Amino acid sequence: MSLLYTGTMLLKRVDRLTPGISRYHHLKLSAMTPEDAKKRIDELTEQIEQHNYNYYVLSSPTISDYEFDMLLEELIGLENKYPSLADPNSPTQRVGGTITKEFPTVVHKYPMLSLANTYSEGEIEDFVKRIKKVIHEDLEYVCELKYDGVAIGLTYSHGILKQAVTRGDGVQGDDVTANVKTIRSIPLRLKGDFPEEFEIRGEIYLPHEQFKKINKERIESGEVPFANPRNAASGSLKMQSSSEVAKRELDCTLYNLLGDDLPNNHHYQNLLEARKWGFKTSNNIKLCTNINDIFDFLKYWDEARQDLPFDIDGIVIKVNSFQQREMLGFTAKSPRWAIAYKYKAEEAVTKLISVDFQVGRTGTVTPVANLEPVVLSGTKVKRASLHNADIIAKLDLHLGDHVLVEKGGEIIPKITGVDKSLRISEASPVTFPKKCPVCGTPLVREEGEAAYACPNSKSCPPQIKGKLEHFISRKAMDIQSLGEGKIEMLYENGLVKDPSDLYKLTYSDLIGLEKEIKTEGSKTKKISFREKTTKNILKGIADSKEKAFEKVLFALGIRHIGETAAKTIARHFQSMDRIVSAEYDELIEIDEVGDKMANSLITFFNDPDNIQLIKSLKNSGVRMEGSYETSEKEAKLDEKSFVISGVFNDYSREELMKMVENNGGKIVSSVSSNTSYVLAGDKMGPAKLKKAKEHGIPIIDLTEFLDMIQ
C-alpha cells in the first residue's frame, strides 16, 4: 500500500463503497446464511487487521491498495446486510461516525505522573549517582524518544480495546475512546499471548506532513492555523465527530506497559512483547549499561531528530528493572527511576528590520517580523511570527532589536526574546496599529479573542481579494484558470468586487490585460490575458456553475464554516433558501454545528449585501440547492433525532447508532426540546430520564424501536 493509504483515503473509499457493494459481492451475499456471514466477517476482520499491522506497525505491506479495498468492500457489505453481526471494534470503525459532545472523566487506575526534566548532562550524572546510592547491583537503563504529543492510556480486556483516557491532571483524564479508535496504528484487538487485562501508555501525535496539510486546509477555509503539531493533536482528540478525527490521520507510539500479569519483569523486554501483540512501539530505543551509552544516545538524537517525520523534544531515561524501580520509589510528583532530558529548541540571534501587519480575508490582522536572514534548522529564515498585539507588548519589541528566533515545530519561526543590552537609545518601539493598515478602519478586538480585526469586510481590499481567492479555490468552486495573481488583476482593474461579478465577465473585458507580479527574490513575471488564457478563464467560470451545492456554500467563505461543516449543513437543508431562513435552534441541532458556527451563519445571512450576493449568483446559474435523496428504506425515521441511554443485551450502542443513521435518523448526545425520542435500555441515566419527562419526549424501548424500522 502506498503512503497515501491512511485514514482520509479510507474515509473517501468507504464513502464511495457504502452506498452499494459490487455486483460480485452482492451475488455472494445473497446466497449467504447468517452463520456463513458471521464466519466470513471473522475471516475478513482478521485479514484486514493483519494488513493494517503490516503497514502501520511493520511498515511492510503485503497486498496492493486494490486488494485491500476489495476486502474492506466485502466486510462493509456484510455488516450492512447483517448489522447485528457488526463488531464495535470492526476495522470499518476506523473511519469514525460517533458524535461525542461530552467526554466523561475517568480516574486513572495507575496515576499518570510527570517526569522530572533536565537540560544538562551534569544533571543526568546526578540522576545516575542518586540511583547508585540505592541500587548496589548491576543496572540497565532504557533510553527512548520523548514524543511531543498527547499522552494516552489504553486499557485492553481479553485482547479488545476497552477504553482510551487522556492524561488530564495525572489523577483523572477524559474518555476519548471513540476518537482513538480512528487511529490506525492503535490495534482494536490483539493477537498472540497477552495478559487478560492491562494498560499500555503512549503518545498520540501528528506527523509533519499531515500537520502541513491540515493547516493549509484551515487557512483556505478562513480558520486560524494550528501553532504546532502538538496543539493540533490535542485539539483533534477532543473533536465531537470521530469521523473528523479520522481525517486528521493521527499516529501513536506506545512506550509503557502496566498491569498485574505482565510477561516480563523488565520494561525493555515488555515493549518487545507488546510489539508481537500488535502495538506500535518505537524502534528507536536503546538498552544502556552505563552513563556513556546514555550520552551517546542523547548526542546522536540531538542531530538525528531533525530527520524524524514527527516532533520530539527530548529523551526519556528509565531504569529497566521493575524490582529496582520499586526500591527507588517516587517523589510526590514523579518517579525516582526516570528522568526526561529536554533538548533546547534550535535558536539564533538576528536583527529585526521591520514588522508587517497583514490583513486576512476574515479581517484578522497578523504581525509578521522581517529579519536579517539567518540559518536555522538548515533553512534560511527571513520572517518570524509575532502572533498578536499581546506578544509584541510582552517582548517590548523595538525596531533594530537583536532578537532571539526559535524554530520548534511551528508553521514559521517565532521570536522568543530580545537582547535589550544591544538596543540603541533612539530605537522606535513596535506598536500595534489602531487602524487597519490597508483601509484605515479602526480595528476591533472581540471579547475573548487574542487578535485584532478590521470590521470593514465590504471594502477592505485584502479582505475582498481574499474572499475572491477563496471562492475560486480548489475545494470551493475550483476555477483553476484564475490562479497566479489573476484575481488581483481583475480587482485592480475594477472588474470584480464580489464573486457574482465573475459570472458577468466577457471576452472583451479580459483580452489584453497585463501585469507584472513579483515572484521569489527580486524576480518579476508578466501575466498577459491573451486569447487562450481568456477563453480558459471564461470556460472555468462557466464550468463552476455545475459545482455541487455544498461547494457553493463553502465558497461563500462564511466564518467558522469549513469544508466539512458546509457539506453537513448543505446535506441537511438541501437548499440555500432553507439555510437562509434557519433559526438558531435548527442549526444547533445539526451534528458538528456548534454555537459559534450557528451564530456565524445567522450573522452572515442577516446582512442584506450577502443576500443580494446569493441572488446574483443564483441568477447567474450557480447551484443553490442539492439533491441528496434518501431511499425509501432509509427514510423510515425521517431525520428524527434519538438519544440512546442505558444498557442493551442484544445490541451494542454502536450497532443501535448505526441502525438509526441507516434509517434516516440522527443521533444526538443530550436531551432537549427538539429531541424526537429517547431509546432507553437498562440502567438509563437518571438525568436524561428526568429531562425527557420535563420536555415530554417519548421514551421507547428496544422492541418499539425495532418496530419503527421494520
Secondary structure, DSSP 4 states (H G I P E B T S, - for coil): --TT-SHHHHHHHHHHHTT---HHHHHHHHT--HHHHHHHHHHHHHHHHHHHHHHHTSS---S-HHHHHHHHHHHHHHHHH-GGG--TT-GGGGG---B-S---EEE-SS--PPPPEE-SHHHHHHHHHHHHHH--S---EEEEEEESSEEEEEEEETTEEEEEEE-TTSSEEEB-HHHHTT-TTS-SB--SS--SEEEEEEEEE--HHHHHHHHHHHHHTTPPPPSSHHHHHHHHHT-SBHHHHHHH--EEEEEEEE-SS-S-SBHHHHHHHHHHHT--B-S--EEESSHHHHHHHHHHHHHHGGGSSS-EEEEEEEESBHHHHHHH-B-SSSBTTEEEEEPPPEEEEEEEEEEEEEE-TT-BEEEEEEEEEEEETTEEEEEEE--SHHHHHHHT-BTT-EEEEEESS-SS-EEEEE-GGG--TTPPBP---SB-TTT-PBPB--TT-SS-B---TTT-HHHHHHHHHHHHSTTTT--GGGTTTHHHHHHHTTS-SSGGGGGG--HHHHTT-EEEEE-STT-EEEEE--HHHHHHHHHHHHHGGGS-HHHHHHHT--TT--HHHHHHHHHHH-BHHHHHH--HHHHHTSTT--HHHHHHHHHHHT-HHHHHHHHHHHHTT---B------TTGGGGTT-EEEEESB-SSS-HHHHHHHHHHTT-EE-SS--TT--EEEE-BT--HHHHHHHHHHT--EE-HHHHHHHH-
